[in-house]
Every structure is written in structure tokens, then in C-alpha cells.
């Protein structure tokens, strides 16, 4: 799938999630599982299901950002386990975006319009396994000025949210 379509899709998700329910007719909240929630969205290309979480801790503390971590399923496009993140700003092109849980590190390969994705479904599947077993995952990014941010995501409820999102799109 072209990167532009991914960017437009995730931008739409963020916009729709931030709007009130009155405007979010095509987005339905399926459930909340501790620190994760599951949403289902109807698009012209078909149903899209995703689990998402907001950080429980952000560094630096003084910068409040609208960061999110997603795992998405789009069955009509044969896409599953698509992991993406946004830190609430445009990522610096010269620095990597990394997710770390314990000794496991995962690099996001594509950074565009404030979002980052992995290009390897094999790596995404491994990251999902790590997330199911872990208690926290940290996403490190750098803004356009080169300043580092770290978003700490709780993994409490991830396994249930993941399973619910996957089932909603099966």
C-alpha cells in the first residue's frame, strides 16, 4: 500500500478520534481494556480495526503532545499487525524512531507527516509478541529541531485489545 494512503488513513484516525461522537459516525469504540482501546472504522475500502493507546508518561514532561501507538487490521487490503506511532509532531528525518521493551528494540522505517511505520510484517509480528508479554514499551523519537522525546506506553490490556481488534476485522 502506498505510504501516502497510510498517512491519510492515520491522519483521519487522529482527526476522527479527537472529534466528538456526534461527528464520528463511521468510527465506533468497541471497548476499553485497561490502557488500550479498540476502534472500528468503516471506509470505502472496507472495515478497519485498530487497538490504540496514549502514553502513560512522556519526556520531557513540559511538552504535552498528542502521541499514540497503534496496531491496525485492514482485511480488505490483506493488512494485519500494522504497527504505527505518532509523537504529536513531525519526526526528524536524520534520527531513528525506536520502540524498546526490555532488551527488544524495533526501528520504524518510514517517517512521514508525523507518523512512523515499520515496513516488515515479520518484525511487526515479533513486536506484537513482545508487547503481549511485556508491561511497558517506550517509543523514542526526535522532533525537527533534534530534541529527543520518549513516550512510555503501558501494555496493560494490550493482549485483550489486540485480540478484540483482530476479531472485529475477521
C-alpha positions in Angstrom: 0.0 0.0 0.0 1.4 3.4 -0.9 2.7 5.4 2.0 0.5 8.4 1.2 -2.5 6.3 1.8 -1.2 5.1 5.1 -0.5 8.7 6.1 -4.0 9.8 5.1 -5.6 6.9 6.9 -3.7 7.6 10.2 -4.3 11.3 9.9 -8.0 10.6 9.5 -8.0 8.3 12.6 -6.4 11.0 14.7 -8.8 13.6 13.5 -11.8 11.4 14.0 -10.7 10.3 17.4 -10.3 13.9 18.5 -13.8 14.9 17.3 -16.9 14.4 19.4 -19.0 11.3 18.9 -21.6 13.4 17.0 -19.1 13.8 14.2 -17.6 10.4 14.4 -20.4 8.4 12.8 -18.1 6.0 10.9 -15.8 5.3 14.0 -17.1 3.1 16.7 -15.4 2.4 20.0 -15.6 -1.4 20.5 -14.1 -1.5 24.0 -11.6 -0.2 26.5 -9.1 -2.7 28.1 -7.1 -1.1 30.8 -4.7 1.3 29.0 -5.8 0.2 25.5 -8.9 0.8 23.5 -10.3 -0.8 20.3 -11.9 1.2 17.5 -13.6 0.1 14.2 -13.9 2.4 11.3 -15.8 2.0 8.1 -14.1 3.3 5.0 -14.9 2.9 1.3 -12.1 0.4 1.0 -13.7 -1.7 3.9 -13.6 -2.1 7.6 -10.5 -1.0 9.6 -9.9 -2.2 13.1 -7.3 -0.9 15.5 -6.0 -1.1 19.0 -4.5 2.2 20.3 -3.0 3.6 23.4 -1.8 7.0 24.7 1.4 7.3 26.7 1.2 7.0 30.5 4.4 9.1 30.8 6.1 11.5 28.4 9.5 13.0 28.5 10.2 15.9 28.6 7.3 16.4 30.9 6.7 20.0 30.0 5.8 19.2 26.4 2.2 17.9 26.2 1.9 16.0 22.9 -0.9 14.0 21.4 1.1 10.8 21.0 -0.4 7.4 20.1 0.7 3.8 19.4 -1.5 1.7 17.0 -1.9 -1.9 15.8 -4.2 -1.9 12.8 -6.0 -4.5 10.7 -7.4 -3.9 7.2 -8.7 -7.3 5.9 -9.9 -6.0 2.5 -6.3 -4.9 1.9 -4.8 -8.0 3.5 -3.0 -6.0 6.1 -2.7 -7.2 9.7 -0.5 -6.3 12.7 0.4 -2.9 11.1 2.2 -1.0 13.9 2.4 2.7 13.7 3.0 5.6 16.1 2.7 9.4 16.2 4.5 11.6 18.8 2.4 14.6 18.1 5.0 16.3 15.9 6.9 15.9 12.6 9.8 13.4 13.1 13.3 14.5 12.4 14.5 12.8 9.1 18.1 12.3 10.5 17.2 10.3 13.6 15.6 6.9 14.1 12.3 6.3 15.8 12.7 3.3 18.1 10.4 1.2 20.3 12.0 -0.5 23.2 10.7 -3.1 25.6 13.2 -4.9 27.8 16.1 -5.9 25.6 14.0 -5.8 22.4 14.4 -2.8 20.0 12.3 -2.1 17.0 13.1 0.5 14.4 10.3 2.3 12.5 11.5 2.5 8.9 9.2 5.2 7.4 8.6 8.7 9.0 6.1 11.0 7.2 3.6 13.6 8.3 4.1 13.0 12.0 3.7 9.2 11.8 6.2 6.3 11.7 5.7 2.8 10.4 7.6 -0.4 10.1 8.0 -2.0 6.6 8.5 -5.6 7.7 5.4 -7.5 8.7 7.8 -10.1 10.2 9.2 -7.5 12.6 5.7 -6.3 13.4 4.6 -9.8 14.4 7.6 -10.1 16.6 6.9 -6.8 18.2 3.3 -7.9 18.9 4.6 -11.0 20.7 6.9 -8.8 22.8 4.0 -6.4 23.6 1.8 -9.3 24.7 4.5 -10.5 27.1 5.7 -7.1 28.3 4.4 -4.5 30.8 5.7 -1.3 29.1 7.1 -0.2 25.7 8.9 3.1 25.1 8.9 5.0 21.8 11.8 7.3 21.3 11.7 10.0 18.6 13.3 13.3 17.7 11.5 16.4 16.6 12.6 18.6 13.7 15.0 20.6 15.9 16.6 17.3 17.0 15.2 17.2 20.6 14.5 13.8 21.9 11.2 12.7 23.3 10.3 9.4 25.0 6.7 8.1 25.2 6.1 5.3 27.7 3.1 3.1 26.9 1.6 0.7 29.4 0.9 -2.7 27.9 -1.8 -3.5 30.5 -4.8 -4.6 28.4 -2.9 -4.9 25.2 -3.4 -8.6 24.6 -7.2 -8.3 25.1 -7.4 -5.1 22.9 -5.2 -6.8 20.2 -7.4 -9.9 20.2 -10.6 -7.8 20.1 -9.4 -5.7 17.2 -8.2 -8.7 15.2 -11.6 -10.5 15.8 -13.6 -7.4 14.9 -11.9 -7.5 11.5 -12.0 -11.2 10.8 
